[in-house]
Amino acid sequence: MAWISVHEDVFGQKLRKLAKGIGCSQAESLGILNALWLWGLKNAEKSGEIKDADIHDVAGAIPVGILSKGLDTLKIVKAMVSTGWIDDVGGVLFLHDWEDWQEQWYKFLDRKAYDAKRKRDKRRQEREAEDAPEEEPDGKTAGALPEGDEPKGDKPKKEKKDDKPKKKYAEFVHMTEDEYEKLVKRFGRLAAEKAVEMLDNYKGQNNKRYASDYRAILNWVMDRVNEKYPGLIKRQPENPEGNPYEDWGGDDG
């Protein structure tokens, strides 16, 4: 809903000049001004500049339905320019003293924008609070590792180039399909999925990185899965027909 301010100061010599220049009553000239100002709310800058418009464009904005018979819109605009209601500055048209006349409207827009921003910020904070990890009774963050259980020396390492592409199994967890299938075969699919979930939460909460998420799961995450979800792991022989340490030879990822 848009609105304009009409001050009592509008009634004076300037309005009389406009009415005479147009050839109408002061009441009709005031109505024409109000129609132009309402159009200006959408077409003029706060400074009053009417962007990319000439007198013909402004004339086209005056609704002929409100005019007395015989009045010409182009003549009306020229009268507005000659009497100072519209300023022509080097071919650029301005609504005269626009920011002063419509000060209350722009204050309303500023308040509206401020309130909208405040509400957006409040909703964002509420969403962040809902998404924050819950705390366990001992005050520790749910899903966080007990003190001293974090892998040592987990300073980000430069990953080695891997011929096999890694697949995204969670937002912060990436492995090759072969690595993931090894986890499934060795610990069971439910345990593999839970390990991916726990590692993803840990890395996301603590901004951690590993050269190999697969190695991290083997190194410590599965131990946490076993502690937190006893019986979930369906452990299989690691390599019953070959080298039991095959998975630890070389760097798969």
N, C-alpha and C positions, 0 to 999 in steps of 0.2 A: 504494500500500500504506500503510494507516494503522496506527498502533500507539499504545498508551498506556503511561504509566509507572505502576508500582505500587510505592510505597515501603514499606519495612518498618514505617514509622511508622503505617501504616494499621491495624496490629494494636494495639489499645489500648482504652481505656474507651469511646471514641466508637463503635467498631465493635460493642462488646458492647451498648451502648444501642440501636443500630440493630437488631441481631439480636433483642433482647427486644421492641422496638417492633413489629417485623414478625411475630414469632412463629416464628423459624426459627433455624438454626444460624449461627454466625459465618462458616463457610465459604460457606454459601448467601448470606448477606448480602453477602459480598465478591464473589461471582459476580454478584449483582444490581448492585452498584456498578460492576463492570467493564463490564457490558452498557450501563449508563447512560452511562458515560464514553466508550465507543466511539461511541455515538449522539451524544454531545456534540461529538465532533471535527467533525461536519458541521453541527451545529445550535446550537452555542454560540459566542459571540464570544470573542476572546482574554481578555476581562475575565471571562468565565464567564456573561455574560448570555445567557439562552435567549430569543431574539427571538420576540415574538408568541406566547408559549406560556403556558398555565395548567397547573394540576396534572393536569387531565384529559389534556392533550397529552403531558405527561411520562409519565403512567401508560400511555398508549397506546404509548410507545416501549419499554416493558419487555417482552421476549419471554416470553409465558406458558409457552412450552415448557420453560423452564429452571426453572420454579417448582415447589415441592412442592404437592401437592394441597391445595386450600383456601385458598391465599394469594391475596389481592386486590391488584391493582396500584395502585389508588387508595389503599388503606391503606398500601402500601409507600411511596408518594411522601409522604404525610402524615407518616409516621415519619421519612423523610429530612429533611423540613423541621423537625420538632420536635427532631431530634438534631443539626442543624447541617450536614448534608451538602448540603442545598440551602438557600440564603438567599432569603427572601421580603422584598424591599425595596419596600414600597408597592405590592404586587401584581405587581412584576417579579421573575421568578425567576432566580437565579444559581446555578451550580455553585460551591460554596464553595471558595475558594483555587484556582480552576481553573488560573490561569496558573502558580502555583507547582507544582501537581501535574504539569502537562503542559509544564513548561519545556523539556524536551529535544525534544518534538514541535515546538514553535514555533521553536526554534533550527534544527531540521532544515528546516522550511519556509522560514525566512529564507535558509539556505545554498542551498537548491534554487532559490529565486527569484534569488539573486545569480548562481549558476552559469548559469542560463538567460539572464540579461541579458548576462553576459560572453560567452557563446557567440553570442548574437544580434549583439552589437557586433563580434565577430571576423568573423562571416560577412559583415556589412555592409562592414567594412573590406576584406575580400578581394574582394567584388564591386566596390567602388569602385576597387581597385587593378587589377582586370581591365579595367574600363571606361575607365581613364585612358588618354589618348592616348600612343601609343608615341613614343619619341624617336629621331630620326634620328642617324646616326653623328656628325654635327657637334654633337650635344647639343641641337639645336632640336626643339621639339615637332612631331611629324608633322602635316602639314596646316596648320601655322601659317604666316603670311606672313613673308617675309624682312623684316628690320628696315628701316624706312623705306618699306615698301610699303603699310603700312596707310593707308587714306584719311585725309586730314587733316580736322580739325575735325569728327570724327564724334560730337560731343556729341549726345545724344538730341534730336531735333527733334519738334515737335508735328506730327502728321500732318494733312494737309489732308483735308477731307471728300471722299470719293469716291462718286460715284453708283453705280459698279459695285462689288459686293461682292468682297472679296478671299478667295481660297481658300488653304487651308493645304497647301503642297507639301512641307514638312518641319516639324520641331518649331519652328524659329525663322524660317522663310521663308514669307512670304505675298505673293501677287500676284493680280491679276485673271486670269481665264482668257485674256482678250485679250492681256495682257502675256506670259503664258507661251507662247501660240501664236506670238507675234512672235519670241520667242527660238528656238523650234523651227524656224520658217520661215527665220530668218536664220542660225542656227548648226548646225542639226541636232538631233534629239531627244536623242541620246547626250550631246552637249556641253551641252545645256540641263539635263539631269538631273545631270550632273557639276558644273555651276555651282551648281545648287541645293544639292547635297551639300556642296560646299566652303564656300559662304556659310553654310550651317546650322552646320557645324563651327566656323567662325570666330566666328560670333555666339555660339554656345553656350559656347565656350572663353573668350571675352574679354568676355562680357556686353555686346555691342554692340547698338545699335539704329539703324535707318535710317528716314528718312521714306518711302523707296521701295526695297524690295529689288530691284525690277526695274532701277532706275537704278544701284544698286550693282553688279549683275551686268554691266551695260553698261560701267560706269565702270572697273572693275578686275578683277572676278572672271574674266571671259572671258580676260583676258590671262594670269592664273594657270593657267587650264585649258589654254591653248595652250602655256605653258611646261612644265607638268607632264605633259601628255598630247598630244604633237605628233601632228597628223594627226586628232585626234578631231573637231575642228571642221570641219564641211562648210559653209563660208561661202558664202552666197548674196548676190546683189546686194541691198543694203538696200532700195531702192525704185526699180527700173529704169525705171518709167514715170512717176515723179513726183518730188517733192522729196526728195533724198537725206538731208535733215536733218529729215524729218517726225517721226521718233521723238523728236527733241530739242526740239520745239516744245511748250510747255505742260507741265503736270505730270500724268502719267497716274495717279500713285498717291502 
